[in-house]
Amino acid sequence: MPSSSNAAVVEISQTANKFRSSIVLQYENKYIDVKSILGLFTTLTSAGNYSLHVHGPDEEEAKESMKEVFAKHNLAVNVVSE
C-alpha cells in the first residue's frame, strides 16, 4: 500500500466520524466500519472497487462528504442507494 494511502485512511475515518449515520464500506465479501481506522488500514487499497452503505439521520450529507474524500484520494467508491 503506498504511503499516501495512510493519509487517505486517516481522512476517511475522520470524515466518517463527523456523522451520526452508520457508514460501512463493502469490499468483496468484507464489511468494514469506516469509522474504524484499523479496519480501513487492513482493507483499503488504491486498486479496490468499493461500495459504501450509509444509514442514519444525516445520511445524505454523509454520502456527499464521503464521496468527496474518496475522490480526493483517487479511490473509486460506489455509494449504494437503498
Residue frames as a rotation matrix with the C-alpha (Angstrom) as fourth column:
MET 1
0.590 0.807 0.000 0.00
0.807 -0.590 0.000 0.00
0.000 0.000 -1.000 0.00
PRO 2
-0.125 -0.665 0.737 1.52
0.561 -0.660 -0.501 3.38
0.819 0.350 0.455 -0.93
SER 3
-0.723 -0.254 -0.643 2.31
0.691 -0.300 -0.658 5.80
-0.026 -0.920 0.392 1.89
SER 4
-0.876 0.436 0.206 -0.22
-0.365 -0.879 0.306 8.33
0.314 0.193 0.930 0.55
SER 5
-0.110 0.885 -0.453 -2.96
0.089 0.463 0.882 5.86
0.990 0.057 -0.130 1.46
ASN 6
-0.518 -0.100 -0.849 -2.15
0.839 0.130 -0.528 6.41
0.163 -0.987 0.017 5.15
ALA 7
-0.958 0.184 -0.221 -3.37
-0.134 -0.966 -0.223 9.97
-0.254 -0.184 0.949 4.76
ALA 8
-0.514 0.806 -0.294 -6.44
-0.457 0.033 0.889 8.68
0.726 0.591 0.351 2.92
VAL 9
-0.246 0.394 -0.885 -7.29
0.610 0.773 0.175 6.23
0.753 -0.497 -0.431 5.71
VAL 10
-0.726 -0.087 -0.682 -6.98
0.645 -0.429 -0.633 8.90
-0.237 -0.899 0.367 8.39
GLU 11
-0.904 0.373 -0.208 -9.02
-0.409 -0.897 0.169 11.47
-0.124 0.238 0.963 6.45
ILE 12
-0.412 0.783 -0.466 -11.74
-0.192 0.426 0.884 8.97
0.891 0.454 -0.025 5.51
SER 13
-0.293 0.262 -0.919 -12.09
0.827 0.551 -0.107 7.85
0.479 -0.792 -0.379 9.13
GLN 14
-0.839 -0.060 -0.541 -12.10
0.384 -0.770 -0.510 11.43
-0.386 -0.635 0.669 10.46
THR 15
-0.799 0.584 -0.144 -14.73
-0.528 -0.567 0.632 12.46
0.287 0.581 0.762 7.91
ALA 16
-0.277 0.710 -0.648 -16.94
0.176 0.700 0.692 9.48
0.945 0.077 -0.319 8.78
ASN 17
-0.472 0.023 -0.881 -16.72
0.864 0.212 -0.457 10.25
0.177 -0.977 -0.120 12.48
LYS 18
-0.987 0.163 -0.011 -18.32
-0.160 -0.979 -0.127 13.68
-0.031 -0.124 0.992 11.91
PHE 19
-0.348 0.903 -0.251 -21.63
-0.673 -0.055 0.737 11.94
0.652 0.426 0.627 11.21
ARG 20
-0.253 0.385 0.888 -24.12
-0.833 0.380 -0.402 10.06
-0.492 -0.841 0.224 13.36
SER 21
0.670 0.563 -0.484 -25.03
-0.741 0.547 -0.390 7.75
0.045 0.620 0.783 10.47
SER 22
0.382 -0.498 0.778 -23.65
0.035 0.849 0.527 4.23
-0.923 -0.174 0.342 10.15
ILE 23
0.562 -0.301 -0.770 -21.08
-0.824 -0.287 -0.489 4.21
-0.074 0.909 -0.409 7.33
VAL 24
0.349 -0.360 0.865 -19.94
-0.085 0.907 0.412 0.79
-0.933 -0.217 0.286 6.14
LEU 25
-0.013 -0.473 -0.881 -17.51
-0.977 -0.181 0.111 0.03
-0.212 0.862 -0.460 3.33
GLN 26
0.712 0.248 0.656 -18.03
-0.121 0.965 -0.234 -3.17
-0.691 0.087 0.717 1.37
TYR 27
-0.006 -0.746 -0.666 -15.07
-0.997 -0.048 0.063 -4.71
-0.079 0.664 -0.744 -0.42
GLU 28
-0.640 -0.070 -0.765 -15.64
-0.338 0.920 0.198 -8.15
0.690 0.386 -0.612 -1.95
ASN 29
0.170 0.757 -0.631 -17.14
0.369 0.545 0.753 -10.14
0.914 -0.361 -0.187 0.96
LYS 30
-0.552 -0.427 -0.716 -15.84
0.824 -0.147 -0.548 -7.84
0.129 -0.892 0.433 3.72
TYR 31
0.514 0.680 0.523 -17.78
0.445 -0.733 0.515 -5.15
0.734 -0.032 -0.679 5.53
ILE 32
-0.456 -0.781 -0.426 -15.77
0.838 -0.216 -0.501 -2.51
0.299 -0.586 0.753 7.38
ASP 33
0.671 0.557 -0.489 -17.00
0.703 -0.688 0.182 0.23
-0.235 -0.466 -0.853 9.69
VAL 34
0.346 -0.543 0.765 -15.46
0.564 -0.531 -0.632 3.31
0.749 0.651 0.123 8.07
LYS 35
0.755 -0.036 0.655 -15.18
-0.457 -0.746 0.485 4.94
0.471 -0.665 -0.580 11.48
SER 36
0.829 -0.490 0.270 -12.66
0.098 0.602 0.792 2.23
-0.550 -0.630 0.548 12.42
ILE 37
0.493 -0.713 -0.499 -9.20
-0.855 -0.504 -0.126 3.32
-0.162 0.488 -0.858 11.35
LEU 38
-0.418 -0.661 0.623 -7.80
-0.538 0.733 0.416 -0.16
-0.732 -0.161 -0.662 11.90
GLY 39
0.238 0.608 0.757 -10.45
0.353 0.672 -0.651 -1.73
-0.905 0.422 -0.055 9.67
LEU 40
0.940 0.098 -0.326 -9.60
-0.227 -0.533 -0.815 0.73
-0.254 0.840 -0.479 6.91
PHE 41
0.097 -0.988 -0.118 -5.86
-0.928 -0.133 0.348 0.12
-0.360 0.075 -0.930 7.19
THR 42
-0.472 -0.303 0.828 -6.37
-0.187 0.952 0.242 -3.61
-0.861 -0.041 -0.506 6.69
THR 43
0.157 0.692 0.704 -8.73
0.620 0.486 -0.616 -3.24
-0.769 0.533 -0.353 3.72
LEU 44
0.824 0.319 -0.469 -8.21
-0.054 -0.779 -0.625 -0.02
-0.565 0.540 -0.624 1.78
THR 45
-0.297 -0.885 0.359 -6.04
0.559 0.143 0.817 -0.21
-0.774 0.443 0.452 -1.34
SER 46
-0.417 0.107 -0.903 -5.95
-0.495 -0.860 0.127 2.11
-0.762 0.500 0.411 -4.30
ALA 47
-0.907 -0.006 -0.421 -6.84
-0.386 0.415 0.824 -0.72
0.170 0.910 -0.379 -6.70
GLY 48
-0.796 0.601 0.074 -10.04
0.440 0.657 -0.612 -1.70
-0.416 -0.455 -0.787 -4.91
ASN 49
-0.613 0.745 0.262 -13.62
-0.098 -0.401 0.911 -1.28
0.784 0.532 0.319 -6.04
TYR 50
-0.949 0.142 -0.283 -15.69
0.301 0.125 -0.946 -0.32
-0.099 -0.982 -0.161 -3.02
SER 51
-0.104 0.955 0.279 -19.36
0.379 -0.221 0.898 0.10
0.919 0.199 -0.339 -2.16
LEU 52
-0.971 -0.197 0.133 -20.39
-0.017 -0.500 -0.866 2.48
0.237 -0.843 0.482 0.59
HIS 53
-0.085 0.958 -0.273 -23.54
0.649 0.261 0.715 1.89
0.756 -0.116 -0.644 2.64
VAL 54
-0.955 -0.193 0.223 -24.78
-0.005 -0.745 -0.667 4.86
0.295 -0.638 0.711 4.68
HIS 55
-0.017 0.973 -0.232 -27.79
0.558 0.201 0.805 4.73
0.829 -0.116 -0.546 7.01
GLY 56
-0.390 -0.067 -0.919 -28.92
0.908 -0.195 -0.371 7.25
-0.155 -0.978 0.137 9.59
PRO 57
0.427 0.719 -0.549 -30.24
0.684 -0.653 -0.324 10.70
-0.592 -0.237 -0.771 10.38
ASP 58
0.424 -0.339 -0.840 -27.61
-0.442 -0.887 0.135 12.61
-0.791 0.314 -0.526 8.37
GLU 59
0.170 -0.386 0.907 -27.01
0.486 0.833 0.263 10.07
-0.857 0.396 0.329 5.61
GLU 60
0.832 0.150 0.535 -27.40
0.553 -0.300 -0.777 12.43
0.044 0.942 -0.333 2.63
GLU 61
0.806 -0.580 0.120 -24.76
-0.588 -0.807 0.049 14.82
0.068 -0.110 -0.992 3.97
ALA 62
0.266 -0.712 0.650 -22.55
-0.385 0.539 0.749 11.87
-0.884 -0.450 -0.131 4.94
LYS 63
0.535 -0.022 0.845 -22.81
0.643 0.659 -0.389 10.35
-0.548 0.751 0.367 1.45
GLU 64
0.933 -0.155 0.325 -21.71
0.136 -0.685 -0.716 13.60
0.334 0.712 -0.618 -0.20
SER 65
0.595 -0.743 0.307 -18.80
-0.786 -0.460 0.412 14.12
-0.165 -0.487 -0.858 2.18
MET 66
0.267 -0.495 0.827 -17.62
-0.079 0.844 0.531 10.52
-0.961 -0.207 0.186 1.83
LYS 67
0.752 0.020 0.659 -17.78
0.633 0.257 -0.730 10.69
-0.184 0.966 0.181 -1.98
GLU 68
0.889 -0.412 0.201 -15.65
-0.311 -0.864 -0.397 13.84
0.337 0.290 -0.896 -1.88
VAL 69
0.375 -0.796 0.476 -12.97
-0.786 -0.001 0.618 12.39
-0.492 -0.606 -0.626 0.40
PHE 70
0.368 -0.232 0.901 -12.73
0.343 0.934 0.101 9.15
-0.865 0.272 0.423 -1.61
ALA 71
0.858 -0.005 0.514 -12.42
0.500 -0.221 -0.838 11.15
0.118 0.975 -0.187 -4.85
LYS 72
0.806 -0.578 0.127 -9.76
-0.592 -0.789 0.164 13.41
0.005 -0.207 -0.978 -3.30
HIS 73
0.004 -0.821 0.570 -7.60
-0.661 0.426 0.618 10.33
-0.750 -0.380 -0.541 -2.74
ASN 74
-0.264 -0.075 -0.961 -8.39
-0.945 0.218 0.243 8.80
0.192 0.973 -0.129 -6.16
LEU 75
-0.930 0.072 0.361 -10.31
-0.069 0.930 -0.362 5.89
-0.362 -0.361 -0.860 -4.66
ALA 76
-0.630 0.734 -0.252 -13.29
-0.366 0.005 0.931 4.56
0.685 0.679 0.265 -6.59
VAL 77
-0.906 0.418 0.069 -16.41
0.105 0.379 -0.919 4.17
-0.411 -0.825 -0.387 -4.47
ASN 78
-0.576 0.816 0.053 -20.00
0.108 0.011 0.994 3.35
0.811 0.578 -0.095 -5.35
VAL 79
-0.869 0.355 0.346 -22.46
-0.456 -0.297 -0.839 4.85
-0.195 -0.887 0.420 -2.89
VAL 80
-0.810 0.575 -0.117 -25.32
0.495 0.777 0.390 2.37
0.315 0.258 -0.913 -2.56
SER 81
-0.651 0.710 0.270 -28.82
-0.741 -0.671 -0.024 3.82
0.164 -0.216 0.963 -2.56
GLU 82
-0.913 0.314 -0.261 -31.24
0.348 0.933 -0.094 1.54
0.214 -0.177 -0.961 -0.76
